[in-house]
Structures are given as C-alpha cells and as structure tokens.
Amino acid sequence: MDAVRHRRDCKRKQDERASRIATLPKPYLLPLSPHDRTILQKPIEELVQDVHKQITSPIDILRAYGKVAVKAHRATNCLTEVMIPEAEEWAEHEINLKGPLAGIPVSLKDSVAVGGFDVSVGYSGNTGKPYPKDGSLVRLLKEAGAVPFVKTALPITLLSFESTNDLWGRCTNPHNSKYSPGGSSGGEGALLAFGGSRIGIGSDVAGSVRAPAHFSGCYSIRCSTGRWPKMGMNTSMPGQEGIPSVFSPMARTLADLQYFTRSFIQMKPWRYDHSVHPLAWRDDVEKEFSSADRKLRVGIMRTDGVVDPTPACARALQTAAAALTADGHTVFDVTPPSPYEALIIASQLLNADGCRTFLSFFRRGETNDPGAEQLAFYMRLPRPLKYLHYLWVKYVRRDAVWAGLLRGWSAKSAFENWQLVARREAYKARWHDWWRDEAGPGAGNGGAGMEMDVLLTAPNATPALPHGAMADAVASCGYTFLFNLLDYSAGVLPVTHVDRLLDALPPSVVIAGLNGVARGAYAHYDALKMHGLPVAVQVVGRRLEEEKVLAVMGRLEAALERRGERYELLEVE
C-alpha cells in the first residue's frame, strides 16, 4: 500500500498544481503589457520606492512577476506550491507597505514553511500536512513588506546538483532543457534566471545556492551560519549539524542581491529566530570595499587539487582575474591548505548517520536522486567488501584520491563522529592561520605579504551537467563544499557562457587517466553540447563577511563591465 499511496499523492499534488495555475485570476494568463515590462526592468530598490510613494501597487508587481513565473514553469517545471491567490490577499491585507521590501514578490525553496501549505521537500509522505502557520523567515519577510508567491523545485534528498523527484517531476535548465538547473535550490535558480522572480531564498549545505547560480545564470551568496534564519523549515536531514545547512538569498541581479541581503539583515532577524547572531549590517565594511579608492588583494585558487576546472570554468576564472588586474587590483595565485582533506572530512560528517535519516522518509517505490543513491548504495555495502574495494582502487587502479574518499565511507559511532568534528575544527584553524599569515606575495617565504581580502575560485569544475549525471559526479562538489566546512561567506556571480570553440577539451586530457572524482565530472563535459550555458566564479570571504563579499562582487562586475564582458541575463519574453 505504501507504493500505492506514493503514486496517489504524487498525482494529487501535480493535479493540484496544474489546477491552481489553470484557475489563476485572468490577469495572470494575459500577455505582458508595457506596464508589466516597465515593472520587470526595475531593480527592487526602485520598486520599493514606487510602492512607498504609491506610484506602483504591490498587486501590479505581483501580477507582472506571476505572469513570468507561469511561463518559467511551463518551460522548466520550476514551481511546486503556487500561492499566488493567497499572495494577493497578503499584499492587500498583511504585508508592511512601509518596509524595505514593500510589495516585492519573493520566491521560496520548497523547504520553507508557509502557513496553509505543505513543506514536502520532494517526499510524497510529507504531503497533505499543511503547516498551521508561517515559519519565522516568512513572518520576517512579510514584516519587511515582501510577498511570498511561489515555492520552487529541489531534489528529493537535498543532496544533489539536480532538482528532480517523483512528487513534482524534473526541473530543467532555462538555457537548455537537457541540462540540470543545479541543486538543491535548482527551482530558484531556474526561476530567477528566467525572470519569473527577482529575489528568492534557498538553502546550502554543500553548494545548494551556489551551484544553481552557476548552472542557471543568476546570483547568490552562501551566508555564514547565524547570519540568516534557519527555523520554520523542513529538511531531509533533521539534526545534522556536522556541516550545518544555511538558508541564504538568491537574486536575478547583483544589485538586487545586495539590496535584499542588506535590507533583510537590517530587519534584525535575531528577533524572530534564536539561531541568528545579533550582528547588525556593517555599512562601514560595505562602503570600504565598495570604494574605488580601496584597491583589493585577491587570491586565485586555480584548482582544488581534486578536479581541475574544465576549460569553460578555467576561462571564466581567468576572465575575472584579468578584469580585476586591469582595474589595478593585486591578483595572485594561492595554494591553501588541502581542499581534498576538507572534502574527506565534510563528506563523512554530512553522512555520518550512514544516510539513514534521508532514506527514512522514502516510501516504497519512491525514486532516489542518482547521486544520493550512489552514496547510500556504497554506505550499505558490508565493511569487508568495502575494504577490499578500497584496496583494489588504491593499489590496483592506483587512484589514491578516490580511495581516500572511499576509505571512511561508513556510518559513524558517536566516538568516531566526535573525532571528525575535532578534525574539522583543526582544519578550520589551519585555514584561519593561512589566510592571516601566508595568503599574499612574499608571505610565508620570509616576506611581509599583506593579508588577502578575498579568494576567487570556480564554483564547480564543470558548467551545468546533463540530467542523471550526478550518478557519476556526486563527489565533484569540492569547490563549494569546502566553504561549507569552513563556514565562510561565499558569493557566486555569472561571468560568461560556454563557447563551443574556446572551451573544447584539449586532446591531451585523457579522461580514463583521471582520478575517480575528476573522471566522473569530466565524463559529461562537452563544450559543443554545453554551448551557451552560463559559467560563473565564486568570491569568498571569511566567516561572517557578507558585507565584504557582496561589495567585492560589485567591484568585480564593474571591472568586467568596463571591459565589455559583463554577463548578459536571459531576456524576459
């Protein structure tokens, strides 16, 4: 009966979504008007001012974005819960029209709790259980004046750079439907890139707001823990704290991401959520690093030592480095403490329960994500068999990198988990000392190098991957996962698109000769098929440095624009 209930609930929720879209008020089903297009072209800061001055109505803004959200869904299957009729009621009677986000529609990852709606997280067993009231994050958004209007797609386990599940179906990339929009906040990435929302909220435990920004072509920042609320949500791994998941903002443009993040933190979210640090927004830091008088010191991490960036991602990184150099900033290569070690520690901490928690929510017949299924399959193997496989990989295949990841892949006792946490903290201390003492020309070599302001690196070794590729590439997440373990602030901004000629894989690269992690990623890299997909870079600061990171992202985008290389967003049709 479990399988029968699963199929029944999947059909019920998909029919419910289709019905809610088909029965939307007539204005949402009409073509975009000139007034709609004027609204869609304005940054949210201007729209807020228009609402404050009663020049533009929140309902008009909601209808403009609602129209495009419906189009985006038809193109990419990015929506889960459609809350637009309720959003009109909230806009009329509930939101604060004097707030810093007055009248702005906001999209939410499916895992965010909104009163009256399910928080399924892609599991059919979580349906038919609407939350009785808004979670703290949604209450704060409404106090700020924002209007939640749709929820968006994710993978069933939240442990994938894809966004597919039986309950809602497959979400696709707005640039190419054969490719993933990223994950686990993939629906947000697809919707924002398409233009069906201007600001949104996702969550990130291993790159889940950064991979969608990179794959789909929008902007995001992974906030440090304690800077953004975490209560009033649902998850596939409740209680997992080895690598804490953080909810964080995403946006269609960098200016909107900056304004949204600043405005939200200025609302003092610690009033609503005990997990938020009472840390006010630091205008002085933002102004310092935004000032043209402040020359930056930017370290470039060209590789994580596990999977070298593919040609498209390496080119994007070099494009960003060249733009900063041309603007007079000091740019230099760095080799930080082993990112490979971080991948080992982080992957074991995240799955220390042996994958039991996220598997416990499955019903019989419910399809797992291909990447998460690989994790769970290997976890279930008997330890003697896993050890023999480890020996074969290390000594017969001579793949020390892949063998090192496999070696500890088992459920951890409390004793073993504590040891991993101790390793995590020691590793974080090494990075702290390295950033302070060695990250600069001359430092660590008898010189007096000055401290690095930010680190620049790829968000992933590849651009967006084709659907199903996570079965091979699930371990290729080190460029984002590293900064979850460190709890650093990390932002992603798109720089360019894959070019079939510039980004072809050189004949000298023999995929069969790569380590197991790199082989899984490179197996799906094809510049011809990927032509036109977005490619981004990642700007990283230390813990709780959101103001600095967002400011430096602005400096980088301005430097690119001066060279005629600013990223071109998808146009709203």
C-alpha positions as a printed Julia matrix, in Angstrom:
573×3 Matrix{Float64}:
  0.0    0.0     0.0
  2.95   2.34    0.54
  3.73   2.36   -3.18
  0.06   2.93   -4.0
 -0.11   5.9    -1.61
  3.09   7.28   -3.12
  1.68   7.25   -6.67
 -1.65   8.64   -5.47
 -0.06  11.54   -3.59
  2.26  12.41   -6.48
 -0.7   12.6    -8.86
 -2.77  14.58   -6.37
 -0.06  17.21   -5.85
  0.69  17.55   -9.56
 -3.02  17.86  -10.35
 -3.38  20.42   -7.58
 -0.52  22.5    -9.0
 -1.93  22.3   -12.53
 -5.37  23.33  -11.28
 -4.02  26.27   -9.3
 -2.2   27.55  -12.39
 -5.18  26.97  -14.72
 -7.58  28.79  -12.37
 -5.4   31.81  -11.65
 -7.17  35.15  -11.99
 -7.39  36.21  -15.64
 -4.65  38.91  -15.45
 -2.02  36.19  -14.85
 -2.91  34.43  -18.08
 -2.68  37.51  -20.32
  0.42  38.59  -22.29
  2.85  41.02  -20.67
  1.72  44.63  -21.01
  4.06  47.62  -21.43
  3.38  48.45  -17.76
  4.39  44.91  -16.78
  7.65  45.23  -18.7
  8.42  48.53  -17.0
  8.0   46.81  -13.63
 10.14  43.83  -14.66
 13.0   46.08  -15.73
 13.25  47.94  -12.43
 15.62  46.94   -9.6
 13.79  46.05   -6.41
 15.1   49.16   -4.64
 13.29  51.36   -7.19
 10.13  49.25   -6.99
 10.1   49.6    -3.2
 10.36  53.38   -3.53
  7.48  53.32   -6.02
  5.35  51.37   -3.55
  6.28  53.73   -0.71
  5.23  56.7    -2.88
  2.09  54.86   -4.03
  3.23  55.13   -7.65
  3.03  51.38   -8.17
  0.71  48.91   -6.49
  2.01  45.65   -4.96
 -0.72  43.82   -6.89
  0.63  45.16  -10.2
  4.14  43.98   -9.26
  2.82  40.57   -8.2
  0.87  40.15  -11.43
  3.86  41.08  -13.6
  6.1   38.54  -11.91
  3.31  35.99  -11.62
  2.86  36.02  -15.39
  6.54  35.32  -15.98
  6.67  32.71  -13.22
  3.93  30.75  -15.0
  5.92  30.98  -18.26
  9.07  29.88  -16.46
  7.24  26.9   -15.01
  5.93  25.82  -18.39
  9.47  25.99  -19.75
 11.36  24.42  -16.83
  8.91  22.83  -14.34
 10.42  25.01  -11.61
  7.38  25.58   -9.35
  5.98  23.38   -6.58
  3.42  25.23   -4.45
  1.62  28.04   -6.33
  0.49  30.56   -3.71
 -0.46  33.46   -5.99
 -4.15  33.86   -4.98
 -3.14  33.88   -1.31
 -0.3   36.28   -2.13
 -2.84  38.8    -3.46
 -4.63  38.62   -0.1
 -1.35  39.05    1.77
 -0.39  42.0    -0.42
 -3.72  43.68    0.28
 -4.06  42.99    4.0
 -0.97  41.52    5.64
  2.34  42.89    4.42
  4.02  46.04    5.7
  3.88  48.58    2.87
  6.4   50.77    4.64
  9.04  48.04    4.91
 12.34  47.87    2.97
 10.94  45.13    0.69
  7.45  46.62    0.32
  5.49  44.92   -2.44
  8.31  42.75   -3.76
  7.33  39.17   -4.69
  9.73  36.63   -3.21
 10.09  33.0    -4.28
 10.99  30.33   -1.74
 12.67  26.96   -1.93
 10.08  24.25   -1.3
 11.59  23.52    2.13
 10.49  26.91    3.57
  7.35  26.79    5.72
  4.39  28.93    4.64
  1.17  28.67    6.62
 -1.53  26.65    4.86
  0.85  24.83    2.5
  2.78  21.56    2.55
  6.54  21.53    3.01
  7.15  18.31    1.11
 10.9   18.59    0.38
 10.08  16.33   -2.58
  8.88  13.38   -0.44
  5.32  12.24   -1.11
  4.96  11.2     2.54
  5.2   14.86    3.57
  2.13  15.9     1.56
 -1.33  16.53    2.91
  0.18  18.05    6.05
 -0.03  21.83    5.59
  1.84  23.88    8.16
 -0.52  25.7    10.53
  1.37  28.99   10.39
  4.24  30.79    8.7
  7.77  29.97    9.75
  9.95  32.7    11.26
 11.62  33.52    7.95
  8.29  34.09    6.19
  6.94  36.18    9.08
 10.02  38.37    8.85
  9.68  38.69    5.06
  6.11  39.87    5.43
  7.13  42.36    8.11
  9.72  43.68    5.64
  6.95  44.04    3.05
  7.85  41.11    0.79
  5.13  38.93   -0.74
  5.82  35.17   -0.88
  4.11  33.92   -4.05
  5.6   30.6    -5.21
  7.73  27.75   -3.91
 10.33  26.08   -6.07
 11.79  22.73   -7.06
 14.52  20.71   -5.34
 15.88  17.14   -5.35
 14.29  14.62   -3.03
 17.25  14.36   -0.64
 18.57  17.94   -0.95
 21.94  16.29   -1.65
 22.3   16.88   -5.37
 23.17  19.43   -8.03
 19.99  18.31   -9.8
 16.37  19.09   -8.88
 14.21  16.07   -9.59
 11.74  13.97   -7.61
  8.68  11.81   -8.24
  6.39  14.26   -6.48
  6.96  17.3    -8.7
  8.92  15.94  -11.66
 12.15  17.18  -13.21
 13.19  20.83  -13.19
 15.27  21.81  -16.23
 17.83  24.48  -17.05
 16.29  27.61  -18.63
 19.15  27.76  -21.16
 18.97  24.11  -22.26
 16.29  21.68  -21.17
 18.67  18.71  -21.41
 20.72  20.08  -18.52
 20.19  20.5   -14.78
 19.42  23.92  -13.3
 21.55  22.96  -10.3
 20.54  21.9    -6.86
 19.39  21.64   -4.33
 17.87  25.13   -4.83
 17.54  24.41   -8.55
 13.99  25.66   -8.95
 15.07  29.02   -7.54
 17.98  29.21   -9.99
 15.75  28.38  -12.96
 13.0   30.82  -11.95
 15.36  33.73  -11.23
 17.39  33.22  -14.4
 14.21  33.05  -16.47
 12.96  36.3   -14.92
  9.94  34.88  -13.07
 11.19  36.23   -9.76
 13.63  38.91   -8.73
 14.61  37.69   -5.26
 14.4   34.28   -3.64
 15.62  32.15   -0.76
 17.37  28.8    -0.98
 19.48  26.7     1.36
 23.07  25.49    1.1
 24.81  22.53    2.75
 27.34  21.7     0.0
 26.76  24.4    -2.61
 22.99  24.39   -2.95
 22.5   28.12   -3.64
 25.83  28.49   -5.45
 25.59  25.59   -7.91
 22.17  26.8    -9.2
 23.51  30.34   -9.66
 26.45  28.9   -11.63
 24.38  26.38  -13.62
 21.42  28.65  -14.44
 22.95  32.13  -14.55
 21.85  34.21  -11.56
 23.42  35.48   -8.31
 23.66  34.07   -4.8
 25.61  34.27   -1.57
 26.12  31.47    0.91
 25.85  33.26    4.26
 27.74  32.06    7.31
 25.75  30.27    9.98
 23.99  32.68   12.3
 23.5   35.43    9.72
 20.22  34.14    8.29
 17.27  32.38    9.98
 17.12  28.59    9.93
 13.88  27.83   11.82
 10.47  27.29   10.26
 11.8   24.95    7.57
 11.73  21.27    6.71
 14.7   19.18    5.62
 15.76  15.68    4.62
 18.34  15.5     7.41
 16.95  17.0    10.64
 19.54  17.07   13.4
 22.55  17.01   11.05
 25.0   19.58   12.41
 28.38  18.3    11.25
 28.07  20.55    8.2
 25.18  22.9     9.01
 22.78  23.85    6.26
 22.2   27.59    5.92
 19.33  29.43    4.27
 20.61  32.2     2.05
 19.44  34.74   -0.54
 19.43  34.42   -4.33
 18.59  37.08   -6.91
 18.32  37.81  -10.61
 20.84  40.66  -10.46
 23.74  41.56   -8.19
 22.19  44.91   -7.24
 19.07  43.08   -6.07
 21.12  40.53   -4.13
 23.0   43.33   -2.36
 19.84  45.29   -1.54
 17.91  42.18   -0.45
 20.65  40.88    1.85
 21.3   44.28    3.4
 17.6   45.04    3.93
 16.85  41.64    5.41
 19.66  41.78    7.97
 18.72  45.36    8.83
 15.33  43.92    9.89
 17.15  42.31   12.88
 16.22  38.67   12.16
 17.51  37.61   15.59
 14.21  38.96   16.94
 12.46  36.04   15.22
 15.0   33.24   15.36
 17.23  32.18   18.25
 19.84  30.8    15.83
 20.63  34.23   14.33
 23.54  36.23   15.73
 22.57  39.76   16.85
 25.04  41.15   14.32
 23.88  44.35   12.62
 24.64  45.12    8.99
 28.06  46.81    8.83
 27.68  49.74    6.46
 31.26  50.81    7.06
 32.62  47.49    5.75
 30.37  47.58    2.7
 31.4   51.18    1.93
 35.11  50.48    2.44
 35.22  47.59   -0.03
 32.87  49.31   -2.48
 35.03  52.44   -2.64
 37.1   52.93   -5.8
 39.91  54.18   -3.54
 40.25  50.75   -1.94
 42.49  48.54   -4.04
 41.86  44.86   -3.43
 44.16  41.92   -2.78
 42.61  38.9    -4.45
 43.97  35.36   -4.21
 43.12  32.97   -7.05
 42.63  29.29   -6.24
 43.05  27.77   -9.71
 42.3   24.21   -8.6
 41.19  22.31   -5.54
 43.74  19.61   -6.31
 40.99  17.04   -6.84
 39.25  18.1   -10.06
 40.85  20.81  -12.19
 38.24  23.19  -13.63
 37.15  22.27  -17.15
 38.17  24.75  -19.88
 34.97  26.83  -19.67
 35.28  27.26  -15.89
 39.02  27.96  -16.09
 38.36  30.61  -18.74
 35.7   32.3   -16.6
 38.11  32.42  -13.67
 40.87  33.89  -15.82
 38.43  36.44  -17.29
 37.55  37.63  -13.79
 41.21  37.72  -12.69
 42.2   39.72  -15.79
 39.4   42.25  -15.23
 40.49  42.81  -11.63
 44.14  43.16  -12.67
 43.2   45.69  -15.35
 41.39  47.69  -12.67
 44.6   47.98  -10.64
 43.94  45.34   -8.0
 46.63  42.95   -6.8
 45.81  39.48   -8.07
 47.93  36.43   -7.25
 47.68  32.65   -7.21
 47.36  30.88   -3.87
 47.64  27.29   -2.66
 45.57  26.96    0.52
 45.52  24.06    3.0
 44.4   20.88    1.22
 40.83  21.2    -0.14
 40.96  17.44   -0.63
 41.24  16.95    3.12
 38.2   19.17    3.53
 36.24  17.04    1.06
 37.01  13.9     3.04
 36.07  15.44    6.4
 32.94  17.19    5.11
 31.55  14.21    3.19
 31.94  11.92    6.2
 30.41  14.43    8.62
 27.43  15.12    6.35
 26.69  11.4     6.05
 27.81  10.28    9.5
 24.45   8.61   10.11
 25.08   6.19    7.24
 22.45   8.02    5.09
 19.75   6.58    7.36
 17.96   9.86    8.01
 17.26  10.96    4.45
 16.4    7.36    3.49
 13.9    7.09    6.37
 11.45   9.43    4.6
 11.2    7.33    1.44
  8.14   5.3     0.64
  8.36   2.02   -1.2
  8.68   2.72   -4.92
  9.84   6.31   -4.46
 12.76   7.2    -6.73
 16.01   8.38   -5.16
 18.29  11.01   -6.67
 21.01   9.22   -8.71
 23.83  10.87   -6.79
 22.32  10.28   -3.36
 21.6    6.7    -4.38
 25.3    6.17   -5.04
 26.12   7.48   -1.57
 23.54   5.22    0.05
 24.47   2.14   -2.01
 28.11   2.27   -1.01
 27.17   3.0     2.59
 25.07  -0.19    2.72
 27.83  -2.5     1.49
 29.36  -4.79    4.14
 32.57  -3.36    5.6
 34.79  -6.27    4.47
 33.6   -5.82    0.89
 34.15  -2.05    1.05
 37.65  -2.61    2.38
 38.51  -4.98   -0.46
 37.19  -2.44   -2.95
 39.26   0.28   -1.31
 42.4   -1.85   -1.64
 41.62  -2.53   -5.3
 41.09   1.17   -6.06
 44.23   2.25   -4.23
 46.72  -0.44   -5.19
 45.41  -1.91   -8.45
 43.88   1.17  -10.04
 46.4    3.37   -8.23
 43.78   6.04   -7.57
 44.73   7.44   -4.18
 42.23  10.33   -4.39
 39.17   8.13   -4.92
 40.45   5.53   -2.46
 40.85   8.2     0.22
 37.18   9.18   -0.1
 36.02   5.57   -0.03
 38.16   4.58    2.96
 35.97   6.09    5.64
 32.61   5.75    3.92
 30.59   4.15    6.69
 28.19   5.1     9.46
 29.98   6.7    12.41
 29.65   5.99   16.1
 29.43   8.95   18.46
 33.11   8.4    19.25
 34.06   8.5    15.56
 31.84  11.5    14.91
 33.5   13.48   17.68
 36.88  12.69   16.16
 35.67  14.03   12.82
 34.42  17.22   14.45
 37.83  17.65   16.08
 39.47  17.22   12.64
 37.08  19.79   11.21
 37.96  22.37   13.85
 41.7   21.76   13.43
 41.33  22.17    9.68
 39.4   25.44   10.1
 42.18  26.71   12.39
 44.76  25.94    9.68
 42.8   27.99    7.16
 42.45  30.85    9.62
 46.2   30.97   10.17
 46.96  30.53    6.48
 44.67  33.41    5.45
 46.18  35.65    8.12
 49.85  34.77    7.68
 50.5   33.28    4.27
 47.92  34.37    1.71
 49.91  37.02   -0.09
 53.01  37.58   -2.26
 56.09  37.12   -0.12
 54.18  35.84    2.89
 55.39  32.53    4.26
 58.67  32.92    2.39
 60.42  35.42    4.62
 58.48  38.3     3.09
 55.91  40.59    4.63
 52.88  39.79    2.5
 49.7   41.76    3.19
 46.54  39.9     4.09
 44.31  38.72    1.25
 40.91  40.46    1.05
 39.02  37.71   -0.78
 39.66  34.45   -2.55
 38.42  33.89   -6.11
 37.78  30.4    -7.47
 35.41  28.36   -9.62
 32.02  27.37   -8.14
 32.3   23.93   -9.76
 34.67  22.07  -12.04
 32.05  21.95  -14.81
 29.16  24.07  -16.05
 25.65  22.63  -15.73
 25.57  18.86  -16.08
 23.06  16.79  -18.07
 20.22  15.13  -16.2
 21.3   11.98  -14.42
 24.97  12.93  -14.4
 25.13  13.09  -10.6
 25.36   9.3   -10.58
 28.94   9.87  -11.74
 29.68  13.39  -10.49
 28.2   13.34   -6.98
 31.65  13.66   -5.36
 32.66  16.59   -7.57
 31.4   19.31   -5.26
 34.64  20.35   -3.55
 34.7   23.94   -4.81
 31.56  24.73   -2.84
 31.61  22.08   -0.09
 34.98  23.4     1.13
 33.42  26.67    2.24
 30.52  24.97    3.98
 33.02  23.14    6.16
 34.88  26.41    6.82
 31.58  28.31    7.26
 32.9   31.11    5.03
 30.76  33.68    3.21
 30.84  32.82   -0.5
 29.07  34.54   -3.38
 28.58  33.46   -6.99
 28.18  35.72   -9.99
 27.92  34.64  -13.64
 30.74  35.81  -15.91
 30.35  34.21  -19.34
 28.79  31.38  -21.36
 30.28  28.14  -22.63
 31.77  28.62  -26.1
 31.97  25.54  -28.33
 35.27  26.72  -29.84
 37.05  28.38  -26.92
 36.15  25.75  -24.36
 36.71  22.44  -26.14
 38.55  19.83  -24.09
 42.19  19.57  -25.25
 43.22  16.22  -26.79
 45.9   16.0   -24.09
 43.23  15.36  -21.44
 42.69  11.61  -21.13
 39.58  11.1   -19.02
 40.41   7.46  -18.28
 43.65   8.59  -16.65
 42.0   10.96  -14.17
 41.18  10.14  -10.55
 37.71   8.8    -9.83
 36.23  12.15   -8.77
 37.57  14.01  -11.81
 36.63  11.19  -14.15
 33.0   11.38  -13.01
 32.85  15.12  -13.68
 34.79  15.19  -16.96
 32.77  12.29  -18.39
 29.91  14.73  -19.0
 31.88  17.75  -20.2
 31.17  18.54  -23.85
 31.64  22.17  -24.94
 29.65  21.58  -28.14
 26.57  20.32  -26.31
 27.05  22.82  -23.46
 27.41  25.82  -25.78
 25.55  28.8   -24.31
 25.29  27.52  -20.73
 26.25  30.04  -18.02
 29.65  29.94  -16.29
 30.28  31.77  -13.02
 33.01  32.49  -10.49
 32.95  32.34   -6.7
 34.06  35.2    -4.43
 34.96  34.0    -0.93
 35.49  35.89    2.29
 35.96  34.56    5.78
 33.23  33.78    8.28
 30.5   36.45    8.63
 31.98  38.66    5.9
 28.84  39.01    3.79
 29.24  42.79    3.52
 32.76  42.46    2.13
 31.91  39.64   -0.27
 28.92  41.45   -1.76
 30.93  44.64   -2.13
 33.78  42.83   -3.9
 31.28  41.09   -6.18
 30.16  44.58   -7.17
 33.73  45.67   -7.84
 34.3   42.6   -10.0
 31.13  43.07  -12.02
 32.03  46.74  -12.6
 35.52  45.71  -13.75
 34.02  43.22  -16.19
 31.59  45.83  -17.5
 34.42  48.29  -18.19
 35.98  45.63  -20.44
 32.68  44.89  -22.18
 32.49  41.48  -20.5
 29.54  41.83  -18.17
 27.3   38.75  -18.15
 24.11  39.03  -20.23
 20.99  37.78  -18.47
 18.27  35.85  -20.26
 15.74  38.32  -21.59
 12.19  38.16  -20.28
  9.99  37.27  -23.24
